[in-house]
Amino acid sequence: MKILSLNCGSSSVKYSLFDWEKKLPLASGVVERVGIDGSFIAHEAPGRDKATIERPCPSHKEAIKLVIDTLIDGKHGVIPNLKGIAAVGHRVVHGGEKFVKSVIVDDKVVETFRELSSLAPLHNPPNIMGIEAARELMPTVPHMAIMDTAWHQTMPETSYMYALPRAWYEKYGIRRYGFHGTSFLYNAKRAAVLLRKDPFKANLVICHIGNGASINAVRNGVSYDTSMGFTPLEGLVMGTRAGDHDPAIPLYVMARESLNPGEMDAILNKKSGKLGITGQYSDARDVEIAAENGDKRAQLALDMEANRIKKYIGAYAAAVGGVDAVVFTAGVGEMGPITRAAALGGLEFMGIKLDAARNDVSKTRNAETEISAKDSRVKVFVIPTDEERVFVEDVVGLMNGTYDVHTRFEYTFQHKDYRNKLRDDAFVKQCAKKPGLLDIAVAPPKGIKAAA
């Protein structure tokens, strides 16, 4: 049984194909510049060279058709025809309060997503376009939707309500929803395994740090609070998003510069964050290089980002009554020792003590590492996220009729003997070049010492 996962953005379509019987990914990639001149697909399959194919994609339908054609292509493909695809899982950013778990897509579900588009105008419309295009191209295949917001439906009212007129919540659904749910679900289950604890007895602070970033307070294995709110704009300092700020500021500037709501929304989402602070850099790697070269604004951006993460870690540790572990994940979380060190510096009084040497070495997307000091009361883990695995297991569960909310559904990755073969193989090769990684891996693959 082969599962296709699709993540449709406004001008891109990310995809992966997974073989459930063999428990292996077969291919992955992205179609870029959808609806823009110069669209192309970047396609990868294990053991093969990366392929780039240019083809006009004026809409998501052509982009998904390009994905399908590439998957069954005689040269680059990994399956002979579409009969090899048993189901399709679609990422949907915003499920509002309508969905507490993944669902099988039908016309009514699509219409509900359309009704929720006002809550996520940048994300849900392309998600819907992708679903409709894929259903048209693969009408006999079941389609499922996996919501970013579903994981956070366990939050109490004290976490998700705003101190705003109650009528706004009742009329417009204004409340905290939270995002990055599939990443947080995966990391919460994996952290419990590393702690050797029942997943519903673990208290965690999970830091999903990338160009988009949020933090999740996990109490007894479920989401208790999260930094993103009604939209993905709230919370941390991000690549181009402002995160937390005085809400009077946009009103003040709008009045003085005669900006309309759409123009201000674009500024807060696309021209703020690290880009706003530095004036030219949004990517964490570029900001770090600039800071190393003496750019004071770049250094300020890094310091502000770390300070905001630190404040959330402290607040969320207090909110859940103490934590067993702090987890870093996603692009910067997995590969950014500078950000991790700055964010955790000074938290020794909370029992969070970083091992500087282990932190410096931990730059891998192929293994789970522990970077806390031996005498740290709170563990600090770096866990490479795997949202696609959540997609696949939700889809398989829905097909088999065994799926339910995560408190009543077991994922394979929440078991102590779970392995990701491709990551294990890549880690063995990585350790041959960087053997220090082996010392910080929580559970390295068997036989790696001989291989490295």
C-alpha positions in Angstrom: 0.0 0.0 0.0 1.5 3.3 -1.1 0.4 6.6 0.4 0.9 10.0 -1.4 1.1 13.0 0.9 0.5 16.5 -0.6 1.2 19.9 1.0 -0.1 22.7 -1.2 1.0 26.2 -0.6 0.1 29.3 -2.6 2.8 28.8 -5.2 4.2 25.3 -4.4 3.2 21.7 -3.9 5.4 19.5 -1.6 4.9 15.8 -1.9 6.1 12.4 -0.7 5.2 8.8 -1.6 5.5 6.2 1.2 5.4 2.4 0.9 3.5 1.3 4.0 4.3 -2.5 3.8 8.1 -1.8 3.5 7.9 1.2 5.9 10.0 3.2 3.5 9.7 6.5 1.6 9.9 6.0 -2.1 10.1 9.6 -3.3 9.7 13.2 -2.3 10.0 16.6 -3.8 8.4 20.0 -4.5 6.8 21.8 -7.5 7.9 25.4 -7.2 6.5 28.6 -8.8 3.0 27.3 -9.3 1.0 30.0 -11.1 4.3 31.8 -12.0 6.5 31.6 -15.0 9.4 29.2 -14.7 7.6 26.5 -12.7 9.5 23.2 -12.1 9.6 20.1 -10.0 12.6 19.0 -7.9 12.2 15.2 -7.4 14.2 12.9 -5.2 14.2 9.1 -4.7 16.5 7.1 -2.4 19.6 5.9 -4.3 19.0 8.1 -7.3 20.3 11.5 -8.4 18.0 14.4 -7.8 16.0 15.4 -10.9 14.7 18.8 -11.9 12.1 19.0 -14.6 10.6 22.3 -16.0 7.0 22.5 -17.0 4.4 25.3 -17.0 2.0 24.9 -14.0 -0.5 27.7 -14.2 -2.6 26.1 -11.4 -2.4 23.4 -8.7 -4.0 21.0 -11.1 -1.1 21.1 -13.5 1.4 21.0 -10.6 -0.2 17.8 -9.1 -0.4 16.3 -12.6 3.4 17.0 -12.9 3.9 15.2 -9.5 1.9 12.2 -10.8 3.7 12.1 -14.2 7.1 12.2 -12.4 6.2 9.4 -10.0 5.2 7.1 -12.9 7.9 8.3 -15.3 10.0 5.6 -16.9 13.2 7.3 -16.0 12.5 9.1 -12.7 9.4 7.3 -11.5 9.1 4.8 -8.6 5.7 3.2 -9.5 4.5 1.9 -12.8 1.0 3.6 -12.7 -1.5 5.3 -10.5 -2.9 1.9 -9.3 0.0 1.8 -7.0 -1.4 4.8 -5.0 -3.9 3.5 -2.4 -4.7 6.9 -0.8 -3.8 10.6 -0.7 -3.2 12.6 2.5 -3.5 16.4 2.3 -2.2 18.9 4.7 -4.8 21.5 5.8 -3.5 24.3 8.0 -6.7 25.4 9.6 -9.5 23.1 10.8 -11.0 25.6 13.2 -13.1 23.9 15.9 -14.8 21.7 13.4 -12.1 19.0 13.4 -10.3 17.4 16.3 -8.6 14.7 14.2 -7.8 13.8 10.6 -10.8 13.0 8.3 -11.8 11.4 5.1 -12.5 14.1 2.5 -15.9 14.4 0.9 -17.8 17.4 -0.6 -19.1 18.4 2.8 -15.6 18.4 4.3 -14.2 20.6 1.5 -17.1 23.0 1.9 -16.3 23.3 5.7 -12.7 24.1 4.8 -13.9 26.8 2.5 -16.0 28.3 5.3 -12.9 28.3 7.5 -10.8 30.1 4.9 -11.3 33.5 6.5 -9.4 32.1 9.5 -6.4 31.3 7.3 -6.7 33.3 4.1 -3.0 32.6 3.1 -3.1 28.9 3.7 -6.5 27.2 3.4 -7.4 28.4 -0.2 -4.3 26.7 -1.7 -4.9 23.7 0.5 -8.4 23.5 -0.9 -7.2 24.0 -4.5 -4.8 21.1 -4.0 -7.5 18.8 -2.6 -9.9 19.6 -5.5 -7.3 19.2 -8.1 -6.1 15.8 -6.7 -9.6 14.5 -6.4 -10.3 15.4 -10.0 -7.0 13.7 -11.2 -7.4 10.7 -8.9 -11.2 10.3 -8.5 -11.2 6.6 -7.4 -8.6 7.1 -4.7 -9.7 8.0 -1.1 -8.4 11.4 0.1 -7.8 12.4 3.7 -7.1 15.7 5.4 -4.7 16.2 8.2 -5.1 19.4 10.1 -2.3 21.5 11.8 -4.8 22.7 14.3 -6.3 19.4 15.4 -3.5 18.5 17.9 -4.3 21.7 19.9 -8.0 21.0 20.4 -7.1 19.7 23.9 -6.2 23.1 25.1 -8.3 24.4 28.0 -10.3 27.7 27.7 -7.8 29.4 29.8 -5.2 28.8 27.1 -7.3 29.3 23.9 -9.6 32.2 24.8 -8.6 35.8 24.4 -9.6 38.6 26.7 -11.7 40.1 24.0 -15.5 40.6 23.6 -17.1 37.1 23.9 -19.3 37.9 20.9 -16.2 37.9 18.6 -15.6 34.2 19.6 -19.3 33.3 19.2 -19.7 35.1 15.8 -16.3 34.8 14.2 -14.5 32.0 16.0 -11.8 34.3 17.3 -9.6 32.2 19.7 -6.2 30.7 19.9 -5.9 27.7 17.5 -2.2 26.9 17.3 -0.4 25.3 14.3 2.5 22.9 13.6 0.3 20.2 15.1 1.6 17.2 13.2 5.2 18.2 14.2 4.2 18.6 17.8 2.4 15.3 17.8 5.4 13.4 16.4 7.8 15.1 18.8 5.6 14.5 21.9 5.4 10.8 21.2 9.1 10.5 20.4 10.2 12.5 23.5 8.2 10.2 25.7 10.0 7.2 24.2 13.4 8.9 24.9 12.3 9.6 28.4 11.1 6.0 28.8 7.8 7.4 30.1 4.1 6.8 29.4 3.3 9.4 26.7 0.4 10.6 28.8 2.6 11.2 31.9 5.2 13.4 30.1 5.4 17.2 30.5 7.3 18.9 27.7 8.1 22.2 26.1 8.6 21.6 22.3 10.2 24.3 20.3 9.5 24.1 16.5 12.0 26.6 15.2 12.2 27.4 11.5 11.3 30.3 9.3 7.9 29.9 10.8 8.2 29.0 14.5 6.0 28.1 17.5 6.3 26.6 20.9 4.0 24.0 22.5 3.4 23.3 26.2 2.5 19.6 26.6 0.9 18.6 29.8 0.4 14.9 30.4 1.0 14.1 26.8 -1.5 16.6 25.2 -1.3 20.2 24.0 -2.0 22.6 26.9 -0.9 25.9 25.3 0.9 27.2 22.2 2.5 30.4 21.0 0.8 30.8 17.7 -2.8 32.0 18.0 -5.8 32.9 15.9 -3.3 32.9 13.0 0.4 31.9 12.6 1.4 35.5 13.2 1.5 35.4 17.0 4.3 34.3 19.2 8.0 34.0 18.4 10.2 36.2 16.3 10.2 34.5 12.9 11.8 34.9 9.5 9.3 37.5 8.2 6.5 37.5 10.9 6.5 39.9 13.8 5.3 37.6 16.5 4.1 39.1 19.8 3.8 42.9 19.7 1.5 45.6 21.1 -1.6 45.4 19.0 -1.9 49.2 19.1 1.2 49.6 17.0 -0.4 48.6 13.7 -3.4 50.9 14.4 -1.0 53.8 15.1 1.0 53.3 11.9 -2.1 52.6 9.8 -3.5 56.0 10.8 -0.3 57.9 10.1 0.7 56.2 6.9 -2.8 55.7 5.5 -2.4 51.9 5.2 -5.4 49.6 4.7 -5.8 46.3 6.6 -4.4 44.2 3.7 -1.2 46.4 3.5 -0.6 46.1 7.3 -1.3 42.4 7.2 1.4 42.0 4.5 3.9 44.1 6.6 3.3 42.0 9.8 3.5 38.7 7.9 6.1 39.3 5.2 8.2 42.3 6.1 8.7 41.9 9.9 10.5 39.4 12.1 14.2 38.9 11.4 13.8 40.6 8.0 12.3 43.7 9.7 15.0 43.8 12.3 18.0 43.3 9.9 16.5 45.1 6.9 17.8 42.4 4.6 17.9 38.9 6.0 15.1 36.5 6.9 16.9 33.1 6.7 18.6 32.1 9.9 21.8 31.0 8.2 22.2 34.4 6.5 21.5 36.2 9.8 24.1 34.1 11.6 26.7 34.8 8.9 26.0 38.5 9.0 26.3 38.5 12.8 29.6 36.7 12.7 30.8 39.5 10.3 29.9 42.2 12.8 26.4 43.2 11.6 24.9 44.5 14.9 21.3 44.4 13.6 21.8 40.8 12.6 23.1 40.0 16.1 20.1 41.9 17.6 17.8 39.7 15.6 19.4 36.6 16.9 19.3 37.9 20.5 15.7 38.9 20.2 14.7 35.6 18.8 16.5 33.7 21.5 15.1 35.9 24.3 11.5 35.3 23.0 12.1 31.5 23.0 13.6 31.7 26.5 10.5 33.6 27.8 8.1 31.0 26.4 10.1 28.1 27.8 10.0 29.6 31.2 6.3 30.5 31.0 5.3 27.1 29.7 7.3 25.2 32.2 5.4 27.1 34.9 2.1 26.5 33.2 2.4 22.7 33.1 3.9 22.5 36.6 7.5 21.6 35.6 8.8 19.7 32.6 10.6 16.4 31.9 12.3 17.7 28.8 12.7 20.6 26.4 12.7 19.5 22.7 14.1 21.4 19.7 12.9 20.5 16.2 12.4 21.8 12.6 15.1 23.5 10.5 16.7 25.8 13.1 15.8 23.7 16.0 17.6 20.7 14.5 20.5 22.5 12.9 21.0 25.7 15.0 23.3 25.2 18.0 23.7 29.0 18.3 20.0 29.6 18.7 19.6 26.7 21.1 22.5 27.8 23.3 21.2 31.4 23.5 17.7 30.3 24.2 18.7 28.0 27.1 21.4 30.2 28.6 20.6 31.2 32.1 17.9 28.6 32.7 20.1 26.5 35.1 17.9 27.7 38.0 15.0 25.8 36.4 17.1 22.6 36.2 17.8 23.1 32.4 21.5 22.8 31.9 23.0 22.5 28.4 26.2 20.7 27.5 27.9 23.1 25.2 30.1 20.6 23.5 27.2 18.2 22.8 25.1 21.1 21.5 27.8 22.2 19.1 28.0 18.7 17.6 24.3 18.2 17.3 23.6 19.2 13.7 21.7 16.3 12.0 18.4 15.4 10.6 19.1 11.7 10.9 19.1 11.0 14.6 17.6 12.0 17.9 20.3 13.5 20.2 20.5 14.5 23.8 22.3 17.9 24.4 21.7 18.4 28.1 24.5 18.1 30.7 24.7 14.9 32.7 23.6 16.7 35.9 20.7 18.6 34.2 17.4 17.8 36.0 15.5 18.5 32.7 16.5 16.6 29.6 17.1 18.6 26.4 16.6 16.7 23.2 16.9 17.5 19.5 14.4 15.5 17.5 14.2 15.6 13.7 10.6 16.1 13.0 8.7 13.7 10.6 5.3 15.2 9.8 5.0 13.0 6.7 5.0 9.9 8.9 2.1 11.3 10.9 0.2 11.9 7.6 0.8 8.3 6.5 -0.2 6.7 9.7 -3.4 8.8 9.9 -4.3 7.9 6.4 -3.7 4.2 7.0 -5.7 4.3 10.2 -8.6 6.0 8.4 -8.5 3.4 5.6 -8.4 0.5 8.1 -11.1 2.0 10.3 -8.8 2.0 13.3 -8.0 5.7 13.5 -9.1 8.0 16.3 -7.8 11.0 18.2 -4.2 10.6 19.3 -5.2 9.7 22.9 -6.9 6.6 21.6 -4.7 5.7 18.6 -1.2 4.2 18.7 1.4 5.4 16.2 4.3 3.0 15.3 6.8 5.8 16.2 5.7 5.9 19.8 7.2 2.4 20.5 10.7 2.0 21.8 11.8 -0.3 19.0 10.7 2.1 16.2 13.4 2.8 13.5 13.5 4.9 10.4 15.8 2.9 8.1 16.6 5.7 5.7 17.6 8.0 8.5 19.6 5.2 10.1 21.5 4.6 6.9 22.2 8.3 6.4 23.3 8.6 10.0 25.9 5.8 9.6 27.4 7.7 6.6 27.3 11.0 8.5 29.1 9.5 11.5 31.9 8.4 9.2 32.6 12.1 8.6 31.6 13.4 12.0 32.1 10.6 14.6 31.2 12.9 17.5 27.5 12.6 16.5 27.6 9.0 17.7 28.3 10.0 21.3 25.2 12.2 21.5 22.7 10.0 19.7 20.1 8.7 22.1 19.6 5.4 20.3 22.0 5.0 17.4 21.4 2.1 14.9 22.9 -1.2 15.8 26.3 -1.9 14.3 27.1 1.7 13.6 30.4 1.6 15.6 31.7 -1.0 13.2 30.4 1.0 10.2 31.9 4.3 11.4 
